[in-house]
Amino acid sequence: MTHHFPTRPQVTRCIGVALGAAALLSLTTVLSRADDGDPRTILKGMSDYMAGQKNLSVRYDADIEVITPDLQKIQFTAYGDVVVDRQAGLRATRTGGYADVELVFDGNAVIVHNRPDKTFTRIEAPGSIDEMIQRLRSDYGVEFPGADLLLARTYDQLTEDVMDAKHIGRGVVDGVECEHLAFRKHDTDWQLWVEVGERPIPGKYVITSKTVAQAPQYTLRIKEMRTDVRSDPYTFVFKAPDGTKQVTFNATGDVDEVPPGIPAGGSKP
């Protein structure tokens, strides 16, 4: 009897088909388990828990991807911290290779401080932290994607225009077991990992833009979140360093998460 052994290309194709089938089976299995928990209930639990914390101290890492006109994907990384006192204000920093920005809000006005340029601008924004963030977005085009997780109305903000919600299952973020949630909107998909247990805090947040070629992502990873801290009375008081001058918002220089000119007509989330 003659045995016909597959050639190397045939073996490669067989292996490729087998791996593809295994991946498809694995994905199908995961999605079949996606109804084990209600994603909206888990998200609402996290939102209520976060809103109930009067004081927060957060350390984070963030990645943002940019798609250039020749379809090259480039990722930029930053880190920072946030201090929140829902009665007094908010202080946040973001430091990357191309920007070092500080934001201070005292309940009446918000300061945007560009440290390398030694400039700052003051914007009147009386009201809550939620109202301040919304004003910066709508009036000045300043986006804080991760800020949605700190709002008093996180659930309402995140679920607006959501078409589909799934509980993918449980995953691990930095050694901590989390509920993995996935949501779909018309122009974006987003995922959230929520810590399992009595402290349902966010561990990781990913936003994927579906309207841009190659689907760039914004990723936020919570490295530490403390709720047992009290802010110093001067935490939300901005004192301009020597040599720093006040300017209009448009003159504060580049405070984005990517260096000026890099997109060059490209797109980001």
C-alpha positions as CSV (number, residue, x, y, z in Angstrom):
1,M,0.0,0.0,0.0
2,T,1.4,3.4,-0.9
3,H,1.4,6.1,1.7
4,H,1.1,9.8,0.6
5,F,2.7,12.1,3.0
6,P,1.8,15.8,2.9
7,T,4.3,18.2,1.6
8,R,5.6,21.1,3.8
9,P,3.1,23.6,2.3
10,Q,0.3,21.1,2.9
11,V,1.4,20.6,6.5
12,T,1.6,24.4,7.0
13,R,-2.0,24.7,5.7
14,C,-3.2,21.9,7.9
15,I,-1.6,23.4,10.9
16,G,-3.1,26.8,10.0
17,V,-6.6,25.3,9.6
18,A,-6.3,23.5,12.9
19,L,-5.2,26.6,14.7
20,G,-7.9,28.6,13.1
21,A,-10.5,26.1,14.0
22,A,-9.2,25.9,17.6
23,A,-9.3,29.7,17.9
24,L,-12.8,29.8,16.5
25,L,-13.9,27.0,18.9
26,S,-12.4,28.9,21.8
27,L,-14.1,32.1,20.9
28,T,-17.4,30.4,20.4
29,T,-17.0,28.7,23.8
30,V,-16.2,32.1,25.4
31,L,-19.2,33.8,23.8
32,S,-21.5,30.9,24.7
33,R,-20.7,31.7,28.4
34,A,-21.2,35.4,27.9
35,D,-24.7,35.2,29.4
36,D,-23.5,33.8,32.8
37,G,-23.8,37.3,34.3
38,D,-25.7,40.4,33.3
39,P,-23.1,43.0,32.1
40,R,-25.4,46.0,32.8
41,T,-25.9,44.8,36.4
42,I,-22.2,44.4,36.9
43,L,-21.5,47.8,35.4
44,K,-24.3,49.4,37.5
45,G,-22.8,47.9,40.6
46,M,-19.4,49.3,39.8
47,S,-20.9,52.7,39.0
48,D,-22.8,52.9,42.3
49,Y,-19.8,51.8,44.2
50,M,-17.6,54.4,42.6
51,A,-20.2,57.2,43.1
52,G,-20.5,56.3,46.7
53,Q,-16.8,56.9,47.3
54,K,-16.3,60.5,48.5
55,N,-12.5,60.3,48.2
56,L,-10.4,58.5,45.6
57,S,-6.7,58.3,44.9
58,V,-5.8,56.6,41.6
59,R,-2.6,55.7,39.8
60,Y,-2.9,54.7,36.1
61,D,-1.1,53.9,32.9
62,A,-2.6,54.8,29.5
63,D,-1.9,53.9,25.9
64,I,-3.2,55.6,22.8
65,E,-2.8,54.4,19.2
66,V,-2.5,56.6,16.2
67,I,-3.0,55.5,12.6
68,T,-0.9,57.5,10.1
69,P,-2.0,58.3,6.5
70,D,0.1,55.4,5.2
71,L,-1.8,53.1,7.7
72,Q,1.1,52.6,10.2
73,K,-0.1,52.1,13.7
74,I,1.9,53.9,16.4
75,Q,1.3,53.7,20.1
76,F,2.1,56.3,22.8
77,T,2.2,55.6,26.5
78,A,1.7,57.8,29.5
79,Y,1.1,57.5,33.3
80,G,-0.5,59.6,35.9
81,D,-2.5,60.0,39.1
82,V,-5.8,61.4,40.1
83,V,-7.1,62.6,43.5
84,V,-10.8,63.1,43.9
85,D,-12.8,64.7,46.7
86,R,-16.4,64.9,45.4
87,Q,-17.1,67.8,47.8
88,A,-13.9,69.8,47.1
89,G,-12.4,69.1,43.7
90,L,-10.1,67.0,41.5
91,R,-6.4,67.0,40.8
92,A,-4.9,65.0,37.9
93,T,-1.6,64.5,36.2
94,R,-0.6,62.9,32.9
95,T,3.1,62.4,32.0
96,G,4.3,60.9,28.7
97,G,7.2,61.3,26.4
98,Y,5.7,64.3,24.8
99,A,3.5,66.0,27.4
100,D,3.5,66.7,31.1
101,V,0.1,68.1,32.1
102,E,-1.6,68.9,35.4
103,L,-5.3,69.7,35.9
104,V,-6.6,71.2,39.1
105,F,-10.3,71.8,39.8
106,D,-11.5,73.5,43.0
107,G,-15.3,73.5,42.4
108,N,-15.2,77.0,40.8
109,A,-12.5,76.9,38.1
110,V,-10.2,74.5,36.4
111,I,-6.5,75.1,35.8
112,V,-4.8,73.3,32.9
113,H,-1.0,73.5,33.5
114,N,1.5,72.7,30.8
115,R,4.6,72.1,32.8
116,P,7.3,71.9,30.1
117,D,6.0,75.1,28.5
118,K,5.6,76.8,31.9
119,T,2.1,78.0,31.0
120,F,-1.3,77.6,32.5
121,T,-4.9,78.6,31.7
122,R,-7.8,79.2,34.0
123,I,-11.3,78.3,32.9
124,E,-14.3,79.2,35.0
125,A,-16.3,76.1,35.6
126,P,-18.5,76.3,38.8
127,G,-20.3,73.1,39.6
128,S,-19.5,69.4,40.1
129,I,-16.7,67.4,38.7
130,D,-19.1,65.8,36.2
131,E,-20.1,69.3,35.0
132,M,-16.5,70.4,34.7
133,I,-15.5,67.5,32.6
134,Q,-18.5,67.9,30.3
135,R,-17.7,71.6,29.8
136,L,-14.1,70.9,28.9
137,R,-15.4,68.4,26.3
138,S,-18.1,70.4,24.8
139,D,-16.6,73.9,24.9
140,Y,-12.9,73.2,24.5
141,G,-12.7,69.8,22.8
142,V,-10.6,68.4,25.7
143,E,-11.2,64.6,26.1
144,F,-10.5,62.6,29.2
145,P,-11.6,59.0,28.1
146,G,-10.8,57.5,31.5
147,A,-12.6,60.2,33.4
148,D,-15.9,58.4,32.6
149,L,-15.0,55.9,35.3
150,L,-14.8,58.5,38.0
151,L,-18.1,60.3,37.3
152,A,-21.0,60.3,39.8
153,R,-23.2,59.1,36.8
154,T,-20.7,56.6,35.2
155,Y,-23.4,54.1,34.3
156,D,-25.6,56.6,32.4
157,Q,-22.6,58.1,30.6
158,L,-21.1,54.7,29.5
159,T,-24.4,53.1,28.4
160,E,-25.6,55.9,26.3
161,D,-26.3,54.6,22.8
162,V,-25.1,51.1,23.7
163,M,-26.5,48.6,21.2
164,D,-25.1,45.4,22.7
165,A,-23.7,44.3,26.0
166,K,-21.9,41.0,26.9
167,H,-20.4,39.4,30.0
168,I,-17.4,37.7,28.5
169,G,-16.5,35.9,31.7
170,R,-13.7,36.4,34.2
171,G,-10.2,37.5,33.5
172,V,-7.1,38.6,35.4
173,V,-5.7,42.2,35.4
174,D,-2.4,42.6,37.3
175,G,-3.0,39.5,39.3
176,V,-6.6,40.5,40.3
177,E,-9.6,38.5,39.2
178,C,-12.1,40.7,37.3
179,E,-15.4,40.5,35.4
180,H,-14.8,41.1,31.7
181,L,-17.5,43.1,30.1
182,A,-17.9,44.1,26.4
183,F,-20.2,46.8,25.0
184,R,-20.9,48.0,21.4
185,K,-21.9,51.4,20.1
186,H,-22.3,52.6,16.5
187,D,-18.8,54.0,16.2
188,T,-16.9,52.4,19.1
189,D,-16.6,49.2,21.0
190,W,-15.4,49.3,24.6
191,Q,-14.4,46.7,27.2
192,L,-14.2,47.0,31.0
193,W,-12.7,44.7,33.6
194,V,-14.3,45.1,37.0
195,E,-12.7,43.7,40.2
196,V,-14.6,40.7,41.7
197,G,-15.7,40.9,45.3
198,E,-16.8,43.6,47.7
199,R,-14.8,46.3,45.9
200,P,-16.1,46.4,42.3
201,I,-13.6,48.9,41.0
202,P,-12.4,49.2,37.4
203,G,-9.1,47.5,36.6
204,K,-8.8,48.1,32.8
205,Y,-10.7,50.0,30.2
206,V,-10.3,49.7,26.4
207,I,-12.0,51.8,23.8
208,T,-11.8,50.7,20.1
209,S,-12.7,53.1,17.3
210,K,-14.6,51.2,14.5
211,T,-14.9,54.2,12.1
212,V,-11.1,54.4,11.6
213,A,-9.0,52.0,9.5
214,Q,-7.1,49.5,11.6
215,A,-9.3,50.3,14.6
216,P,-7.0,52.2,17.0
217,Q,-7.5,51.8,20.7
218,Y,-7.2,53.7,23.9
219,T,-6.3,51.6,26.9
220,L,-6.4,52.6,30.5
221,R,-5.0,50.4,33.3
222,I,-5.7,51.2,36.9
223,K,-2.5,50.4,38.8
224,E,-3.8,51.4,42.2
225,M,-7.0,52.8,43.6
226,R,-7.5,53.8,47.2
227,T,-10.7,55.0,48.8
228,D,-9.4,55.4,52.4
229,V,-7.6,58.6,51.8
230,R,-8.4,62.2,52.7
231,S,-7.2,65.1,50.6
232,D,-5.0,67.8,52.1
233,P,-6.8,71.2,52.2
234,Y,-4.3,72.5,49.6
235,T,-4.6,69.6,47.2
236,F,-7.0,71.5,45.0
237,V,-5.3,74.9,45.2
238,F,-3.0,75.7,42.3
239,K,0.1,77.6,43.0
240,A,2.0,78.6,39.8
241,P,5.7,77.6,39.9
242,D,8.2,80.4,39.5
243,G,8.5,81.4,35.8
244,T,5.1,80.1,34.9
245,K,2.7,82.5,33.2
246,Q,-1.0,82.5,32.6
247,V,-2.2,82.4,29.0
248,T,-5.4,81.8,27.0
249,F,-6.4,78.2,26.5
250,N,-5.3,78.2,22.9
251,A,-1.8,79.4,24.0
252,T,-1.2,76.6,26.5
253,G,0.8,74.6,23.9
254,D,0.3,71.0,23.2
255,V,-1.4,69.1,26.0
256,D,-2.5,66.1,24.0
257,E,-1.2,62.5,24.6
258,V,0.6,62.4,21.2
259,P,3.4,64.7,20.0
260,P,2.3,67.5,17.6
261,G,2.4,66.6,14.0
262,I,2.5,62.8,14.4
263,P,-1.0,62.1,13.1
264,A,-0.2,64.2,10.1
265,G,-3.7,63.7,8.8
266,G,-4.1,60.4,10.4
267,S,-6.6,59.4,13.1
268,K,-6.8,58.2,16.7
269,P,-9.6,57.0,19.0
